[in-house]
């Protein structure tokens, strides 16, 4: 039995708990493990994707809080707390960093206390809000973040849950509130390397979940960065975004592309 999870959710699979299971967490029920295993059966790469995406978050925040000097982060689609959340990484480098997490998942809300730890110099907050309602997100985030100063907007694996054209309207609304010198960090699944498996994964996910998702091409993902300056190495498999130098060979590619871009 997972700890501190609401018992009423134990018969319905939930995307945050399935993702937590793939990341090696224990905050999931048997139904989540069963669905997670079925998705992994049709797409064995999914666990590697989940873990590569989490490592991408850590490297991106490390760059932003370190070399780029960003001190404010708006993390939308937070998911369940795990190792090296955004505030953990940012405040190790900059104790004064301020972070707002956003999710509309009751399971994540039950764990929000774990996301609200902070250094004395900095701050963290949690908003119970939906990506589909960017104005509510911006209004709530403004209680903790100063939108006259740069903010890093984190959209990791979340825009896929807006399968139609409104995804661009939502992202553009969030981007429009960011001042010059802000950043967008975004990644999501593609069918670039394993089209059949990634398509099967989405079909299985949508069959078992009430939170449907879609795969987009790298070109479609690149459109979310419009009018921003994409940092090197560009929009690439998340495993190859500034990987730690561990040998002569580059890391294996994964079917999730991501990038970091600056608002001029």
C-alpha positions as CSV (number, residue, x, y, z in Angstrom):
1,X,0.0,0.0,0.0
2,X,1.4,3.4,-0.9
3,X,1.8,5.8,2.0
4,X,-0.6,8.8,2.5
5,X,-2.6,8.3,-0.6
6,X,-6.4,8.8,-0.6
7,X,-8.1,5.3,-0.4
8,X,-10.9,6.3,-2.9
9,X,-8.4,6.3,-5.7
10,X,-7.3,2.7,-5.5
11,X,-9.6,1.4,-8.2
12,X,-8.9,4.0,-10.8
13,X,-5.5,4.4,-12.5
14,X,-4.0,7.8,-12.3
15,X,-1.3,9.4,-14.6
16,X,0.7,11.0,-11.7
17,X,0.9,7.7,-9.9
18,X,1.8,5.7,-13.0
19,X,4.6,8.2,-13.8
20,X,5.7,7.9,-10.2
21,X,5.8,4.1,-10.6
22,X,8.0,4.4,-13.7
23,X,10.3,6.7,-11.8
24,X,10.8,4.0,-9.1
25,X,8.5,5.7,-6.5
26,X,6.1,3.9,-4.1
27,X,3.2,6.4,-4.3
28,X,1.0,4.1,-6.5
29,X,-1.6,1.5,-6.2
30,X,-1.8,-2.0,-7.7
31,X,-4.0,-0.6,-10.5
32,X,-1.4,2.0,-11.4
33,X,1.3,-0.7,-11.5
34,X,-0.8,-2.9,-13.6
35,X,-1.6,-0.2,-16.1
36,X,2.0,1.0,-16.0
37,X,3.2,-2.5,-16.8
38,X,0.8,-2.8,-19.7
39,X,1.9,0.5,-21.2
40,X,5.5,-0.6,-20.7
41,X,4.6,-3.9,-22.5
42,X,3.6,-2.0,-25.6
43,X,6.4,0.5,-25.3
44,X,9.4,-0.8,-23.3
45,X,11.1,2.5,-23.7
46,X,8.7,4.4,-21.5
47,X,10.6,4.0,-18.2
48,X,13.8,5.2,-19.9
49,X,11.8,8.2,-21.2
50,X,10.4,9.0,-17.8
51,X,13.8,8.9,-16.1
52,X,15.5,10.8,-18.9
53,X,12.9,13.5,-18.7
54,X,13.4,13.8,-14.9
55,X,17.2,14.1,-15.5
56,X,16.6,16.8,-18.1
57,X,14.6,18.8,-15.5
58,X,17.6,18.7,-13.1
59,X,20.1,19.7,-15.8
60,X,17.9,22.6,-17.1
61,X,17.2,24.0,-13.6
62,X,20.9,23.6,-12.7
63,X,21.8,25.8,-15.8
64,X,19.1,28.3,-15.1
65,X,19.7,28.8,-11.4
66,X,23.5,28.7,-11.9
67,X,24.9,30.2,-15.1
68,X,21.7,32.0,-16.2
69,X,21.0,33.5,-12.7
70,X,17.3,32.8,-12.7
71,X,15.7,33.0,-9.2
72,X,12.0,32.3,-10.0
73,X,10.5,29.1,-11.4
74,X,6.9,28.3,-12.4
75,X,6.5,24.5,-12.7
76,X,3.2,23.6,-14.3
77,X,2.2,19.9,-14.2
78,X,4.3,19.1,-11.3
79,X,3.4,15.5,-10.7
80,X,4.2,13.6,-7.5
81,X,7.2,14.7,-5.5
82,X,10.3,12.6,-6.2
83,X,14.1,13.1,-6.0
84,X,15.4,16.5,-7.1
85,X,12.2,18.5,-7.6
86,X,12.6,21.9,-9.1
87,X,13.0,23.7,-5.8
88,X,15.5,21.1,-4.5
89,X,17.8,21.7,-7.5
90,X,17.3,25.5,-7.7
91,X,17.7,26.2,-4.0
92,X,20.9,24.1,-3.7
93,X,22.5,26.7,-6.1
94,X,20.5,29.7,-5.1
95,X,18.9,29.5,-1.6
96,X,16.9,32.6,-2.3
97,X,15.1,31.0,-5.3
98,X,11.3,31.1,-5.3
99,X,9.3,28.3,-6.9
100,X,5.5,27.9,-7.6
101,X,4.3,24.4,-8.4
102,X,1.0,24.0,-10.3
103,X,-1.2,20.8,-10.7
104,X,-4.9,20.0,-10.6
105,X,-4.4,16.4,-9.5
106,X,-5.9,15.5,-6.1
107,X,-3.2,12.9,-5.5
108,X,-0.5,15.5,-6.0
109,X,-2.4,17.9,-3.8
110,X,-2.3,15.3,-1.0
111,X,1.4,15.4,-1.3
112,X,1.8,19.1,-1.7
113,X,3.5,19.5,1.7
114,X,6.5,17.7,0.3
115,X,6.8,20.4,-2.3
116,X,6.5,23.3,0.1
117,X,9.7,22.8,1.9
118,X,12.0,25.7,1.3
119,X,15.2,27.4,2.4
120,X,14.6,30.3,4.8
121,X,15.9,32.7,2.1
122,X,13.6,31.4,-0.6
123,X,9.9,30.3,-1.0
124,X,7.8,27.6,-2.5
125,X,4.1,27.5,-3.1
126,X,1.6,25.1,-4.6
127,X,-1.4,26.0,-6.7
128,X,-4.3,23.7,-7.3
129,X,-5.0,24.8,-10.9
130,X,-5.4,23.4,-14.4
131,X,-3.1,24.2,-17.3
132,X,-6.2,24.9,-19.3
133,X,-6.8,27.9,-17.2
134,X,-3.6,30.0,-17.6
135,X,-5.1,33.2,-16.1
136,X,-5.8,31.5,-12.8
137,X,-2.2,30.1,-12.8
138,X,-0.7,33.5,-13.4
139,X,-2.9,35.2,-10.8
140,X,-2.0,32.7,-8.2
141,X,1.7,32.5,-9.0
142,X,1.9,36.3,-8.7
143,X,1.4,36.0,-5.0
144,X,4.8,34.4,-4.8
145,X,6.7,35.4,-7.9
146,X,7.5,38.9,-9.2
147,X,6.6,39.0,-12.9
148,X,8.6,42.1,-13.4
149,X,11.7,39.9,-13.0
150,X,12.7,36.8,-15.1
151,X,10.8,33.6,-14.5
152,X,11.5,30.1,-15.8
153,X,8.3,28.5,-17.0
154,X,8.6,24.7,-16.8
155,X,6.3,22.6,-19.0
156,X,7.6,19.1,-18.8
157,X,5.5,16.3,-20.2
158,X,2.3,18.3,-19.7
159,X,1.4,20.0,-23.0
160,X,0.8,16.5,-24.4
161,X,-2.4,16.5,-22.3
162,X,-3.7,19.4,-24.4
163,X,-4.2,17.3,-27.6
164,X,-5.8,20.1,-29.8
165,X,-4.9,23.6,-31.1
166,X,-5.7,25.3,-27.8
167,X,-2.4,24.0,-26.5
168,X,-0.6,26.8,-28.4
169,X,-3.1,29.4,-27.0
170,X,-2.5,28.3,-23.5
171,X,1.3,28.3,-23.8
172,X,1.3,31.6,-25.5
173,X,-0.8,33.1,-22.7
174,X,1.7,31.9,-20.1
175,X,4.7,33.1,-22.2
176,X,3.1,36.5,-22.7
177,X,3.2,37.2,-18.9
178,X,6.9,36.6,-18.7
179,X,9.2,39.6,-18.8
180,X,12.3,39.8,-21.0
181,X,15.1,37.5,-19.8
182,X,12.7,34.7,-18.8
183,X,12.9,31.2,-20.0
184,X,10.7,28.4,-21.3
185,X,11.7,24.8,-20.5
186,X,9.5,22.3,-22.4
187,X,9.6,18.6,-23.4
188,X,7.2,16.0,-24.5
189,X,6.9,12.7,-26.2
190,X,7.4,12.2,-30.0
191,X,7.3,9.4,-32.5
192,X,10.7,10.2,-33.9
193,X,12.5,7.0,-33.1
194,X,9.9,4.4,-32.1
195,X,6.7,5.4,-33.9
196,X,4.8,2.2,-33.5
197,X,5.7,1.8,-29.8
198,X,5.0,5.4,-29.0
199,X,1.7,5.3,-30.8
200,X,0.7,2.2,-29.0
201,X,1.7,3.8,-25.7
202,X,-0.6,6.7,-26.3
203,X,-3.5,4.5,-27.4
204,X,-3.1,2.4,-24.2
205,X,-2.8,5.4,-22.1
206,X,-5.9,7.0,-23.6
207,X,-7.8,3.7,-23.2
208,X,-7.1,3.4,-19.5
209,X,-6.9,7.1,-18.4
210,X,-9.3,10.0,-18.1
211,X,-6.5,12.4,-19.0
212,X,-5.8,11.8,-22.7
213,X,-2.5,12.7,-24.3
214,X,-1.0,13.1,-27.8
215,X,2.4,12.7,-29.3
216,X,3.8,15.6,-31.3
217,X,6.6,15.8,-33.8
218,X,9.8,17.7,-32.9
219,X,8.7,20.4,-35.4
220,X,5.3,20.7,-33.6
221,X,7.1,20.9,-30.3
222,X,9.4,23.5,-31.7
223,X,6.5,25.8,-32.4
224,X,5.9,26.3,-28.7
225,X,9.2,28.1,-28.5
226,X,8.2,30.7,-31.1
227,X,9.7,34.2,-30.6
228,X,12.1,32.8,-27.9
229,X,15.8,32.2,-28.5
230,X,16.4,28.5,-28.2
231,X,19.7,27.7,-26.3
232,X,22.2,25.2,-27.6
233,X,22.0,22.3,-28.4
234,X,18.5,23.2,-29.6
235,X,15.4,21.0,-29.4
236,X,16.8,17.5,-29.0
237,X,16.1,14.2,-27.3
238,X,16.1,15.1,-23.6
239,X,18.9,12.6,-22.9
240,X,21.1,14.7,-25.1
241,X,20.4,18.1,-23.7
242,X,23.7,19.1,-22.2
243,X,24.4,15.6,-20.7
244,X,27.0,15.2,-18.0
245,X,30.3,14.1,-19.6
246,X,30.5,10.4,-18.7
247,X,32.4,9.0,-21.7
248,X,33.2,9.3,-25.4
249,X,29.8,8.0,-26.5
250,X,26.7,10.3,-26.3
251,X,23.7,9.0,-24.3
252,X,21.1,6.9,-26.1
253,X,18.3,8.9,-27.7
254,X,14.8,8.7,-26.2
255,X,11.5,9.5,-27.7
256,X,11.0,12.7,-25.8
257,X,12.3,16.0,-27.2
258,X,13.0,19.1,-25.1
259,X,14.7,22.4,-25.1
260,X,15.3,25.6,-23.2
261,X,14.7,29.0,-24.7
262,X,15.1,32.6,-23.5
263,X,12.6,35.5,-24.1
264,X,14.5,38.3,-25.7
